[in-house]
């Protein structure tokens, strides 16, 4: 029996859109891993969701018991309120960030994930650390382009 994995996530953007980053802490037993990264132009919601994706991608075994904490109502409600199920049924039509939700779905289905919402910037140590990781990542020089965001933004201007 493998131990439960605890994942804490946060995303950030300076401007919306603007430079953005994500931060993740994974804990399993006495082991801990921090992940972060960023993009030159993206949105806060994309970085919140990407943090979750990066955390789940870091789990290497199948069917893990995962408790995931996020301060993103967008992400937590998509799962806990069944929005994602509706988006899947509708083929992700008229959904923001479909590239990320489609990347998320197989990762989510590989495991037993329980999503927990927590209030951001409220002194929760792991959330504060993830925020610091995300903000620092968004401030790095030479950030790559978020091609998913750029494609979605370009498509929106054509409509």
DSSP file (Angstrom, degrees, kcal/mol; ACC not computed):
  #  RESIDUE AA STRUCTURE BP1 BP2  ACC     N-H-->O    O-->H-N    N-H-->O    O-->H-N    TCO  KAPPA ALPHA  PHI   PSI    X-CA   Y-CA   Z-CA
    1    1 A X              0   0    0      0, 0.0     2,-0.2     0, 0.0     0, 0.0   0.000 360.0 360.0 360.0 122.2    0.0    0.0    0.0
    2    2 A X        -     0   0    0      1,-0.1    63,-0.1     3,-0.0     3,-0.1  -0.552 360.0-107.7 -84.7 150.6    1.5    3.3   -1.1
    3    3 A X        -     0   0    0     -2,-0.2    62,-0.3     1,-0.1    -1,-0.1  -0.328  40.0 -92.8 -73.5 159.9    1.1    6.4    1.1
    4    4 A X        -     0   0    0     60,-0.1    25,-0.5    62,-0.1     2,-0.4  -0.350  35.8-134.1 -67.2 151.7   -1.2    9.3    0.1
    5    5 A X  E     -a   66   0A   0     60,-2.8    62,-2.8    23,-0.1     2,-0.5  -0.915  11.4-154.4-109.9 136.5    0.3   12.2   -1.9
    6    6 A X  E     -aB  67  27A   0     21,-3.0    21,-2.7    -2,-0.4     2,-0.4  -0.956  11.8-172.2-114.1 124.3   -0.4   15.8   -0.9
    7    7 A X  E     -aB  68  26A   0     60,-2.8    62,-3.1    -2,-0.5     2,-0.4  -0.966   5.8-170.5-121.2 130.6   -0.2   18.4   -3.6
    8    8 A X  E     -aB  69  25A   0     17,-2.7    17,-2.5    -2,-0.4     2,-0.3  -0.964  15.1-178.5-118.1 136.0   -0.4   22.1   -3.0
    9    9 A X  E     +aB  70  24A   0     60,-2.0    62,-0.5    -2,-0.4     2,-0.3  -0.933  14.3 171.3-136.8 155.7   -0.7   24.5   -6.0
   10   10 A X  E     - B   0  23A   0     13,-1.9    13,-2.7    -2,-0.3     2,-0.3  -0.958  11.0-159.8-158.3 151.0   -0.9   28.1   -7.0
   11   11 A X  E     - B   0  22A   0     -2,-0.3     2,-0.3    11,-0.2    11,-0.2  -0.914  10.7-175.2-128.4 157.7   -0.8   30.2  -10.1
   12   12 A X  E     - B   0  21A   0      9,-2.6     9,-2.6    -2,-0.3     2,-0.3  -0.996   9.7-174.9-150.6 147.9    0.0   33.9  -10.6
   13   13 A X  E     - B   0  20A   0     -2,-0.3     2,-1.0     7,-0.3     7,-0.3  -0.979  24.2-138.5-145.1 141.4    0.0   36.5  -13.4
   14   14 A X  E   >S- B   0  19A   0      5,-3.2     5,-0.6    -2,-0.3     3,-0.1  -0.830  92.6  -1.2 -95.5  99.7    1.1   40.1  -13.3
   15   15 A X  E   5S- B   0  18A   0     -2,-1.0     3,-0.3     3,-0.2     2,-0.2  -0.101  99.1 -88.4  91.0 157.8   -1.7   41.5  -15.4
   16   16 A X  T   5S+     0   0    0      1,-0.6     2,-0.2    27,-0.1    27,-0.2  -0.633 128.5  22.8-142.1  79.6   -4.3   39.3  -16.8
   17   17 A X  T   5S+     0   0    0     25,-0.7    -1,-0.6    -2,-0.2     2,-0.3   0.301 111.4  97.3 -87.3 163.5   -2.9   38.6  -19.4
   18   18 A X  E   5S-BC  15  42A   0     24,-2.0    24,-2.6    -3,-0.3    -3,-0.2  -0.952  81.3 -30.2 177.5-171.9    0.6   39.2  -18.5
   19   19 A X  E   <S-B   14   0A   0     -5,-0.6    -5,-3.2    -2,-0.3     2,-0.3  -0.424  71.0-177.9 -60.3 135.1    3.8   37.4  -17.3
   20   20 A X  E     -BC  13  39A   0     19,-2.4    19,-2.4    -7,-0.3     2,-0.3  -0.919  16.6-175.7-139.0 162.5    2.6   34.4  -15.2
   21   21 A X  E     -BC  12  38A   0     -9,-2.6    -9,-2.6    -2,-0.3     2,-0.3  -0.961  12.9-142.2-150.5 167.0    3.9   31.5  -13.2
   22   22 A X  E     -BC  11  37A   0     15,-2.4    15,-1.3    -2,-0.3     2,-0.4  -0.945   8.7-162.1-130.7 154.1    2.9   28.4  -11.3
   23   23 A X  E     -BC  10  36A   0    -13,-2.7   -13,-1.9    -2,-0.3     2,-0.4  -0.998   8.9-177.0-137.4 141.5    4.2   26.9   -8.1
   24   24 A X  E     -BC   9  35A   0     11,-2.4    11,-2.3    -2,-0.4     2,-0.4  -0.997  12.4-166.2-140.2 139.0    3.7   23.3   -6.8
   25   25 A X  E     -BC   8  34A   0    -17,-2.5   -17,-2.7    -2,-0.4     2,-0.4  -0.998  10.0-168.4-122.0 128.0    4.6   21.4   -3.6
   26   26 A X  E     -BC   7  33A   0      7,-2.9     7,-2.3    -2,-0.4     2,-0.4  -0.954   5.0-174.0-113.0 135.2    4.3   17.6   -3.6
   27   27 A X  E     +BC   6  32A   0    -21,-2.7   -21,-3.0    -2,-0.4     2,-0.3  -0.996  12.9 165.8-131.1 132.2    4.6   15.7   -0.4
   28   28 A X  E >   - C   0  31A   0      3,-2.2     3,-2.2    -2,-0.4     2,-0.2  -0.897  69.2 -47.7-144.3 112.3    4.7   11.9    0.1
   29   29 A X  T 3  S-     0   0    0    -25,-0.5    -1,-0.0    -2,-0.3   -25,-0.0  -0.458 123.5 -21.3  61.0-127.8    5.8   10.6    3.5
   30   30 A X  T 3  S+     0   0    0     -2,-0.2     2,-0.3    -3,-0.1    -1,-0.3   0.301 118.8  98.5 -96.1  10.1    9.0   12.4    4.4
   31   31 A X  E <   -C   28   0A   0     -3,-2.2    -3,-2.2     2,-0.0     2,-0.3  -0.761  48.9-176.8 -99.8 144.7    9.8   13.4    0.8
   32   32 A X  E     -C   27   0A   0     -2,-0.3     2,-0.4    -5,-0.2    -5,-0.2  -0.998   6.7-172.2-141.0 143.4    9.0   16.8   -0.7
   33   33 A X  E     -C   26   0A   0     -7,-2.3    -7,-2.9    -2,-0.3     2,-0.4  -1.000   7.7-157.2-135.9 135.1    9.4   18.3   -4.2
   34   34 A X  E     -C   25   0A   0     -2,-0.4     2,-0.3    -9,-0.2    -9,-0.2  -0.929  12.4-176.4-112.2 138.8    8.9   21.9   -5.4
   35   35 A X  E     +C   24   0A   0    -11,-2.3   -11,-2.4    -2,-0.4     2,-0.3  -0.966   7.8 161.7-130.4 147.2    8.1   22.7   -9.0
   36   36 A X  E     +C   23   0A   0     -2,-0.3     2,-0.3   -13,-0.2   -13,-0.2  -0.984   2.3 152.8-159.1 159.8    7.7   26.1  -10.8
   37   37 A X  E     -C   22   0A   0    -15,-1.3   -15,-2.4    -2,-0.3     2,-0.3  -0.962  16.2-156.7-173.8 172.8    7.7   27.7  -14.2
   38   38 A X  E     -C   21   0A   0     -2,-0.3   106,-0.5   -17,-0.2     2,-0.3  -0.956   9.4-136.0-157.7 174.4    6.3   30.6  -16.1
   39   39 A X  E     -Cd  20 144A   0    -19,-2.4   -19,-2.4    -2,-0.3     3,-0.2  -0.957  24.6-124.6-138.6 153.4    5.4   32.2  -19.4
   40   40 A X  E    S+     0   0A   0    104,-3.0     2,-0.4    -2,-0.3   105,-0.2   0.849 100.6  14.9 -68.5 -35.9    5.8   35.6  -20.9
   41   41 A X  E    S+     0   0A   0    103,-0.4   105,-0.6   -22,-0.1    -1,-0.3  -0.926  86.7 113.5-146.3 116.1    2.1   36.2  -21.5
   42   42 A X  E     -C   18   0A   0    -24,-2.6   -24,-2.0    -2,-0.4   -25,-0.7  -0.826  53.4 -95.2-159.1-168.7   -0.7   34.1  -20.0
   43   43 A X     >  -     0   0    0     -2,-0.2     4,-1.9   -26,-0.2     5,-0.2  -0.862  26.3-116.2-124.8 161.9   -3.6   34.3  -17.5
   44   44 A X  H  > S+     0   0    0     -2,-0.3     4,-2.5     1,-0.2     5,-0.2   0.921 114.9  52.8 -60.1 -46.0   -4.0   33.6  -13.9
   45   45 A X  H  > S+     0   0    0      1,-0.2     4,-2.3     2,-0.2    -1,-0.2   0.885 107.6  51.8 -61.6 -37.9   -6.5   30.8  -14.5
   46   46 A X  H  > S+     0   0    0      1,-0.2     4,-2.8     2,-0.2    -1,-0.2   0.915 111.5  46.8 -63.3 -41.4   -4.1   29.1  -16.9
   47   47 A X  H  X S+     0   0    0     -4,-1.9     4,-2.0     2,-0.2    -2,-0.2   0.869 110.1  53.0 -71.4 -35.0   -1.4   29.1  -14.4
   48   48 A X  H  X S+     0   0    0     -4,-2.5     4,-1.4     2,-0.2    -2,-0.2   0.944 115.1  41.3 -60.7 -47.4   -3.7   27.8  -11.6
   49   49 A X  H  X S+     0   0    0     -4,-2.3     4,-2.3     1,-0.2    -2,-0.2   0.885 112.3  54.1 -69.5 -39.0   -4.7   24.9  -13.8
   50   50 A X  H  X S+     0   0    0     -4,-2.8     4,-3.1     1,-0.2     5,-0.2   0.865 103.4  57.3 -64.4 -34.8   -1.1   24.3  -15.1
   51   51 A X  H  X S+     0   0    0     -4,-2.0     4,-2.2     2,-0.2    -1,-0.2   0.924 108.2  47.0 -59.4 -43.7    0.1   24.1  -11.5
   52   52 A X  H  X S+     0   0    0     -4,-1.4     4,-2.5     2,-0.2    -2,-0.2   0.929 112.7  49.6 -62.6 -45.7   -2.4   21.2  -10.9
   53   53 A X  H  X S+     0   0    0     -4,-2.3     4,-2.9     1,-0.2    -2,-0.2   0.935 110.4  49.3 -59.6 -48.0   -1.3   19.5  -14.2
   54   54 A X  H  X S+     0   0    0     -4,-3.1     4,-1.3     1,-0.2    -1,-0.2   0.893 110.9  50.9 -61.4 -39.6    2.4   19.8  -13.3
   55   55 A X  H  < S+     0   0    0     -4,-2.2     4,-0.4    -5,-0.2     3,-0.4   0.938 113.1  44.3 -62.1 -46.7    1.7   18.3   -9.8
   56   56 A X  H >< S+     0   0    0     -4,-2.5     3,-1.2     1,-0.2    -2,-0.2   0.872 109.1  57.0 -67.3 -36.5   -0.2   15.4  -11.3
   57   57 A X  H 3< S+     0   0    0     -4,-2.9    -1,-0.2     1,-0.2    -2,-0.2   0.797  99.6  60.9 -63.6 -26.9    2.4   14.8  -14.0
   58   58 A X  T 3< S+     0   0    0     -4,-1.3     2,-0.6    -3,-0.4    -1,-0.2   0.652  81.7  93.6 -76.1 -14.3    5.0   14.4  -11.3
   59   59 A X    <   -     0   0    0     -3,-1.2     5,-0.1    -4,-0.4   -54,-0.0  -0.715  57.1-172.6 -82.5 118.5    3.2   11.4   -9.8
   60   60 A X        +     0   0    0     -2,-0.6     2,-0.2     2,-0.1    -1,-0.1   0.646  55.0  70.0 -93.8 -16.5    4.8    8.4  -11.4
   61   61 A X  S    S-     0   0    0      1,-0.1     3,-0.5     2,-0.0     2,-0.2  -0.658  80.9-109.0-102.7 163.5    2.7    5.5  -10.2
   62   62 A X  S    S+     0   0    0     -2,-0.2    49,-0.2     1,-0.2    -2,-0.1  -0.483  89.4  14.5 -86.1 154.3   -0.9    4.7  -11.2
   63   63 A X  S    S+     0   0    0     47,-2.6    48,-0.2     1,-0.2    -1,-0.2   0.812  80.3 174.1  57.1  38.6   -4.0    5.0   -9.0
   64   64 A X        -     0   0    0     -3,-0.5    48,-2.9    46,-0.2     2,-0.7  -0.465  36.9-120.9 -74.6 146.6   -2.4    7.1   -6.4
   65   65 A X  E     - e   0 112A   0    -62,-0.3   -60,-2.8    46,-0.2     2,-0.4  -0.822  42.6-177.3 -84.7 116.9   -4.5    8.6   -3.5
   66   66 A X  E     -ae   5 113A   0     46,-2.8    48,-2.7    -2,-0.7     2,-0.6  -0.967  24.6-164.4-125.9 131.9   -3.9   12.3   -4.0
   67   67 A X  E     -ae   6 114A   0    -62,-2.8   -60,-2.8    -2,-0.4     2,-0.5  -0.975  19.6-168.3-110.8 118.6   -5.2   15.2   -1.9
   68   68 A X  E     -ae   7 115A   0     46,-2.9    48,-3.0    -2,-0.6     2,-0.4  -0.932   6.9-161.9-118.2 127.4   -4.8   18.4   -3.9
   69   69 A X  E     +ae   8 116A   0    -62,-3.1   -60,-2.0    -2,-0.5     2,-0.3  -0.897  17.1 162.8-109.7 134.5   -5.2   21.9   -2.4
   70   70 A X  E     -ae   9 117A   0     46,-2.2    48,-1.9    -2,-0.4   -60,-0.1  -0.991  38.0-147.7-145.5 148.0   -5.7   25.0   -4.6
   71   71 A X  S    S+     0   0    0    -62,-0.5     2,-0.8    -2,-0.3    49,-0.3   0.278  71.8 108.6 -94.8  10.3   -7.0   28.5   -3.9
   72   72 A X     >  -     0   0    0      1,-0.2     4,-2.5   -63,-0.1     5,-0.3  -0.784  48.3-171.9 -92.7 108.7   -8.5   28.6   -7.4
   73   73 A X  H  > S+     0   0    0     -2,-0.8     4,-2.7     1,-0.2     5,-0.4   0.872  88.3  62.1 -61.2 -36.1  -12.3   28.4   -7.4
   74   74 A X  H  > S+     0   0    0      2,-0.2     4,-1.2     1,-0.2    -1,-0.2   0.932 112.0  34.5 -54.2 -50.5  -12.1   28.0  -11.1
   75   75 A X  H  > S+     0   0    0      2,-0.2     4,-1.2     1,-0.1    -2,-0.2   0.951 120.9  45.7 -73.6 -51.0  -10.2   24.7  -10.9
   76   76 A X  H  X S+     0   0    0     -4,-2.5     4,-3.1     1,-0.2     3,-0.4   0.913 114.9  47.2 -63.6 -43.6  -11.7   23.3   -7.7
   77   77 A X  H  X S+     0   0    0     -4,-2.7     4,-2.2    -5,-0.3     6,-0.9   0.849 102.9  63.4 -67.9 -32.5  -15.3   24.0   -8.8
   78   78 A X  H  < S+     0   0    0     -4,-1.2     6,-3.0    -5,-0.4     7,-0.4   0.870 117.9  28.6 -57.4 -35.1  -14.7   22.6  -12.2
   79   79 A X  H >< S+     0   0    0     -4,-1.2     3,-1.1    -3,-0.4    -2,-0.2   0.929 125.1  42.5 -87.8 -57.4  -14.1   19.2  -10.5
   80   80 A X  H 3< S+     0   0    0     -4,-3.1    -3,-0.2     1,-0.3    -2,-0.2   0.750 119.7  42.6 -69.1 -25.4  -16.2   19.4   -7.4
   81   81 A X  T 3< S-     0   0    0     -4,-2.2    -1,-0.3    -5,-0.3    -3,-0.1   0.379 111.8-114.7-101.6   3.5  -19.3   20.9   -9.0
   82   82 A X  S <> S+     0   0    0     -3,-1.1     4,-1.6    -5,-0.2    -3,-0.2   0.602  73.3 133.2  80.1  11.3  -19.2   18.8  -12.1
   83   83 A X  H  > S+     0   0    0     -6,-0.9     4,-2.4     1,-0.2     5,-0.2   0.915  71.4  55.7 -60.5 -41.0  -18.4   21.5  -14.6
   84   84 A X  H  > S+     0   0    0     -6,-3.0     4,-2.6     1,-0.2    -1,-0.2   0.893 102.8  55.1 -60.7 -40.3  -15.7   19.5  -16.2
   85   85 A X  H  > S+     0   0    0     -7,-0.4     4,-2.3     1,-0.2    -1,-0.2   0.915 109.8  47.2 -57.9 -43.1  -18.1   16.6  -16.9
   86   86 A X  H  X S+     0   0    0     -4,-1.6     4,-1.8     2,-0.2    -2,-0.2   0.903 110.6  51.6 -65.4 -41.1  -20.4   19.0  -18.8
   87   87 A X  H  <>S+     0   0    0     -4,-2.4     5,-3.5     2,-0.2     6,-0.4   0.897 109.9  49.7 -63.0 -39.6  -17.4   20.4  -20.7
   88   88 A X  H ><5S+     0   0    0     -4,-2.6     3,-1.9     3,-0.2    -2,-0.2   0.940 109.1  51.6 -63.4 -46.7  -16.4   16.9  -21.8
   89   89 A X  H 3<5S+     0   0    0     -4,-2.3    -1,-0.2     1,-0.3    -2,-0.2   0.841 111.8  47.6 -58.4 -33.8  -19.9   16.1  -22.9
   90   90 A X  T ><5S-     0   0    0     -4,-1.8     3,-1.1    -5,-0.1    -1,-0.3   0.299 117.8-112.1 -92.0   9.2  -20.0   19.2  -25.0
   91   91 A X  T < 5 -     0   0    0     -3,-1.9    -3,-0.2     1,-0.2    -2,-0.1   0.794  63.8 -68.9  67.1  28.4  -16.6   18.5  -26.5
   92   92 A X  T > <S+     0   0    0     -5,-3.5     3,-1.3     1,-0.2    -1,-0.2   0.717  83.3 169.4  62.0  23.6  -15.0   21.5  -24.7
   93   93 A X  T <   -     0   0    0     -3,-1.1    -1,-0.2    -6,-0.4     3,-0.1  -0.480  67.1  -1.0 -67.5 133.9  -17.0   23.9  -26.9
   94   94 A X  T 3  S+     0   0    0      1,-0.2     2,-0.4    -2,-0.2    -1,-0.3   0.769  99.1 137.8  58.1  31.2  -16.8   27.5  -25.7
   95   95 A X    X   -     0   0    0     -3,-1.3     3,-0.7    -8,-0.1    -1,-0.2  -0.878  54.8-121.9-106.4 137.6  -14.6   26.5  -22.8
   96   96 A X  T 3  S+     0   0    0     -2,-0.4     5,-0.1     1,-0.2    -4,-0.0  -0.536  92.2  11.2 -72.8 143.5  -11.6   28.6  -21.7
   97   97 A X  T >> S+     0   0    0     -2,-0.2     4,-2.3    51,-0.1     3,-0.5   0.852  70.7 163.9  61.6  41.3   -8.3   26.8  -21.7
   98   98 A X  H <> S+     0   0    0     -3,-0.7     4,-2.5     1,-0.2     5,-0.2   0.853  71.4  60.2 -60.5 -33.0   -9.5   23.7  -23.5
   99   99 A X  H 3> S+     0   0    0      1,-0.2     4,-1.3     2,-0.2    -1,-0.2   0.904 109.7  42.0 -60.5 -40.3   -5.8   22.6  -24.3
  100  100 A X  H <> S+     0   0    0     -3,-0.5     4,-2.5     2,-0.2    -2,-0.2   0.893 112.7  51.8 -75.6 -39.6   -5.1   22.5  -20.5
  101  101 A X  H  X S+     0   0    0     -4,-2.3     4,-2.2     1,-0.2    -2,-0.2   0.898 110.6  49.6 -63.6 -37.6   -8.3   20.8  -19.5
  102  102 A X  H  X S+     0   0    0     -4,-2.5     4,-0.7    -5,-0.2    -1,-0.2   0.836 112.3  47.7 -69.7 -31.1   -7.7   18.1  -22.2
  103  103 A X  H  X S+     0   0    0     -4,-1.3     4,-0.7    -5,-0.2    -2,-0.2   0.862 113.2  49.8 -71.5 -37.4   -4.2   17.7  -20.8
  104  104 A X  H >X S+     0   0    0     -4,-2.5     4,-2.5     1,-0.2     3,-0.5   0.895  96.3  70.8 -66.8 -42.9   -5.5   17.5  -17.3
  105  105 A X  H 3X S+     0   0    0     -4,-2.2     4,-2.3     1,-0.3     5,-0.2   0.847  98.1  43.7 -53.3 -51.3   -8.2   14.9  -17.9
  106  106 A X  H 3X S+     0   0    0     -4,-0.7     4,-1.0     1,-0.2    -1,-0.3   0.856 114.7  51.8 -65.8 -30.7   -6.1   11.7  -18.4
  107  107 A X  H << S+     0   0    0     -4,-0.7     3,-0.5    -3,-0.5     4,-0.5   0.926 111.0  47.4 -66.3 -44.5   -3.9   12.7  -15.5
  108  108 A X  H >< S+     0   0    0     -4,-2.5     3,-1.1     1,-0.2     5,-0.3   0.895 110.4  52.2 -62.3 -42.3   -6.9   13.1  -13.2
  109  109 A X  H 3< S+     0   0    0     -4,-2.3    -1,-0.2    -5,-0.2    -2,-0.2   0.695  98.8  65.7 -71.7 -18.7   -8.4    9.8  -14.4
  110  110 A X  T 3< S+     0   0    0     -4,-1.0   -47,-2.6    -3,-0.5    -1,-0.2   0.686 108.7  34.9 -72.3 -18.2   -5.2    7.9  -13.6
  111  111 A X  S <  S-     0   0    0     -3,-1.1     2,-0.8    -4,-0.5   -46,-0.2  -0.680  83.9-105.2-131.5 176.6   -5.6    8.6   -9.9
  112  112 A X  E     -e   65   0A   0    -48,-2.9   -46,-2.8    -2,-0.2     2,-0.5  -0.870  50.4-178.5-105.6  93.4   -8.0    9.0   -7.0
  113  113 A X  E     -e   66   0A   0     -2,-0.8     2,-0.5    -5,-0.3   -46,-0.2  -0.833  18.5-167.1-106.2 128.7   -7.8   12.8   -6.5
  114  114 A X  E     -e   67   0A   0    -48,-2.7   -46,-2.9    -2,-0.5     2,-0.4  -0.967  16.2-146.9-110.4 123.1   -9.7   14.8   -3.9
  115  115 A X  E     -e   68   0A   0     -2,-0.5     2,-0.4   -48,-0.2   -46,-0.2  -0.748  13.7-171.1 -93.4 135.9   -9.7   18.5   -4.5
  116  116 A X  E     -e   69   0A   0    -48,-3.0   -46,-2.2    -2,-0.4     2,-0.4  -0.990  12.0-146.0-125.4 131.2   -9.7   20.9   -1.6
  117  117 A X  E     -e   70   0A   0     -2,-0.4     2,-0.3   -48,-0.2   -46,-0.2  -0.783  19.0-178.7 -93.4 140.4  -10.2   24.6   -1.9
  118  118 A X        -     0   0    0    -48,-1.9     2,-0.3    -2,-0.4   -45,-0.0  -0.985  35.1-101.0-134.8 151.1   -8.4   26.9    0.5
  119  119 A X    >   -     0   0    0     -2,-0.3     3,-0.7     3,-0.1     5,-0.3  -0.527  42.0-127.3 -71.1 127.3   -8.5   30.7    0.8
  120  120 A X  T 3  S+     0   0    0     -2,-0.3    -1,-0.1   -49,-0.3     8,-0.0  -0.381  84.7  16.1 -74.2 153.0   -5.4   32.3   -0.8
  121  121 A X  T 3  S+     0   0    0      3,-0.1    -1,-0.2     1,-0.1    -2,-0.0   0.843  89.0 120.3  55.6  38.1   -3.2   34.7    0.9
  122  122 A X  S <  S-     0   0    0     -3,-0.7    -1,-0.1     2,-0.1     3,-0.1   0.130  92.6 -90.5-118.3  18.3   -4.6   33.7    4.3
  123  123 A X  S    S+     0   0    0      1,-0.3     2,-0.6     2,-0.1    -3,-0.1   0.526  71.6 151.3  89.2   5.4   -1.4   32.4    5.9
  124  124 A X     >  -     0   0    0     -5,-0.3     4,-2.8     1,-0.2    -1,-0.3  -0.622  42.8-141.9 -70.4 117.5   -1.6   28.8    4.8
  125  125 A X  H  > S+     0   0    0     -2,-0.6     4,-2.2     1,-0.2    -1,-0.2   0.867  95.5  43.9 -55.6 -45.0    2.2   27.9    4.7
  126  126 A X  H  > S+     0   0    0      2,-0.2     4,-2.6     1,-0.2    -1,-0.2   0.901 114.9  49.2 -69.2 -39.0    2.1   25.7    1.6
  127  127 A X  H  > S+     0   0    0      2,-0.2     4,-2.4     1,-0.2    -2,-0.2   0.906 111.2  49.9 -65.4 -40.3   -0.2   28.1   -0.3
  128  128 A X  H  X S+     0   0    0     -4,-2.8     4,-2.2     2,-0.2    -2,-0.2   0.898 111.8  48.4 -64.2 -39.9    2.1   31.0    0.6
  129  129 A X  H  X S+     0   0    0     -4,-2.2     4,-2.4    -5,-0.3    -2,-0.2   0.919 111.1  49.6 -66.6 -43.1    5.2   29.0   -0.6
  130  130 A X  H  X S+     0   0    0     -4,-2.6     4,-2.6     1,-0.2  -120,-0.2   0.896 110.2  51.7 -62.5 -39.2    3.4   28.0   -3.8
  131  131 A X  H  X S+     0   0    0     -4,-2.4     4,-2.9     2,-0.2     5,-0.2   0.927 109.3  49.6 -61.7 -44.4    2.5   31.7   -4.4
  132  132 A X  H  X S+     0   0    0     -4,-2.2     4,-2.3     1,-0.2    -2,-0.2   0.905 111.5  49.1 -62.2 -41.0    6.1   32.7   -3.8
  133  133 A X  H  X S+     0   0    0     -4,-2.4     4,-2.3     2,-0.2    -1,-0.2   0.922 113.1  47.3 -61.8 -44.2    7.3   30.1   -6.3
  134  134 A X  H  X S+     0   0    0     -4,-2.6     4,-2.1     2,-0.2    -2,-0.2   0.917 113.0  47.3 -65.4 -44.9    4.7   31.2   -8.9
  135  135 A X  H  X S+     0   0    0     -4,-2.9     4,-0.8     1,-0.2    -1,-0.2   0.911 113.3  48.7 -64.5 -42.4    5.5   34.9   -8.5
  136  136 A X  H >< S+     0   0    0     -4,-2.3     3,-0.7    -5,-0.2     4,-0.4   0.905 110.5  51.3 -63.6 -40.9    9.3   34.3   -8.7
  137  137 A X  H >< S+     0   0    0     -4,-2.3     3,-1.0     1,-0.2    -1,-0.2   0.880 107.1  53.4 -64.1 -37.5    8.7   32.1  -11.8
  138  138 A X  H 3< S+     0   0    0     -4,-2.1    -1,-0.2     1,-0.2    -2,-0.2   0.691 107.1  54.2 -69.9 -17.3    6.7   34.9  -13.5
  139  139 A X  T << S+     0   0    0     -4,-0.8    -1,-0.2    -3,-0.7    -2,-0.2   0.477  80.1 115.3 -95.9  -4.1    9.6   37.3  -12.9
  140  140 A X  S X  S-     0   0    0     -3,-1.0     3,-0.6    -4,-0.4     2,-0.1  -0.372  70.1-113.4 -67.5 143.9   12.3   35.2  -14.5
  141  141 A X  T 3  S+     0   0    0      1,-0.2    -1,-0.1    -2,-0.1    -2,-0.1  -0.433  93.1  24.9 -73.1 152.4   13.9   36.8  -17.6
  142  142 A X  T 3  S-     0   0    0      1,-0.2    -1,-0.2    -2,-0.1  -102,-0.1   0.824  78.0-177.3  69.6  34.5   13.4   35.2  -21.0
  143  143 A X    <   -     0   0    0     -3,-0.6  -104,-0.2    -5,-0.1    -1,-0.2  -0.345  25.4-115.5 -65.0 144.1   10.1   33.4  -20.3
  144  144 A X  B     -d   39   0A   0   -106,-0.5  -104,-3.0     1,-0.1  -103,-0.4  -0.246  33.2 -93.5 -74.2 168.5    8.8   31.3  -23.1
  145  145 A X        -     0   0    0   -106,-0.2     2,-1.2  -105,-0.2     3,-0.1  -0.602  25.9-129.5 -79.6 140.7    5.5   31.9  -24.9
  146  146 A X     >  -     0   0    0   -105,-0.6     4,-2.5    -2,-0.3     3,-0.3  -0.771  27.0-172.9 -87.9  91.9    2.3   30.2  -23.7
  147  147 A X  H  > S+     0   0    0     -2,-1.2     4,-2.5     1,-0.2     5,-0.2   0.839  79.1  56.7 -62.1 -34.5    1.3   28.9  -27.1
  148  148 A X  H  > S+     0   0    0      2,-0.2     4,-2.0     1,-0.2    -1,-0.2   0.922 110.5  43.9 -62.1 -44.1   -2.0   27.6  -25.8
  149  149 A X  H  > S+     0   0    0     -3,-0.3     4,-3.0     2,-0.2     5,-0.2   0.931 113.1  51.4 -65.4 -44.7   -3.0   31.1  -24.6
  150  150 A X  H  X S+     0   0    0     -4,-2.5     4,-2.4     1,-0.2    -2,-0.2   0.893 110.6  48.5 -62.4 -40.1   -1.7   32.8  -27.7
  151  151 A X  H  X S+     0   0    0     -4,-2.5     4,-2.3     2,-0.2    -1,-0.2   0.908 113.6  46.7 -66.1 -41.7   -3.7   30.4  -30.0
  152  152 A X  H  X S+     0   0    0     -4,-2.0     4,-2.0    -5,-0.2    -2,-0.2   0.912 113.3  48.6 -66.7 -42.4   -6.9   31.0  -27.9
  153  153 A X  H  X S+     0   0    0     -4,-3.0     4,-1.3     2,-0.2    -2,-0.2   0.900 112.1  49.0 -64.2 -40.6   -6.4   34.7  -27.9
  154  154 A X  H  X S+     0   0    0     -4,-2.4     4,-0.8    -5,-0.2     3,-0.3   0.909 110.2  50.7 -65.8 -42.0   -5.8   34.8  -31.6
  155  155 A X  H >X S+     0   0    0     -4,-2.3     3,-0.6     1,-0.2     4,-0.6   0.870 106.8  55.5 -63.1 -36.4   -9.0   32.7  -32.2
  156  156 A X  H >< S+     0   0    0     -4,-2.0     3,-0.5     1,-0.2    -1,-0.2   0.825 104.4  53.2 -66.6 -31.7  -11.0   35.1  -30.1
  157  157 A X  H 3< S+     0   0    0     -4,-1.3    -1,-0.2    -3,-0.3    -2,-0.2   0.700 104.3  56.7 -77.4 -17.6  -10.0   38.0  -32.2
  158  158 A X  H <<        0   0    0     -4,-0.8    -1,-0.2    -3,-0.6    -2,-0.2   0.607 360.0 360.0 -86.3 -12.8  -11.1   36.2  -35.4
  159  159 A X    <<        0   0    0     -4,-0.6    -1,-0.2    -3,-0.5    -2,-0.1   0.471 360.0 360.0 -84.7 360.0  -14.7   35.8  -34.1
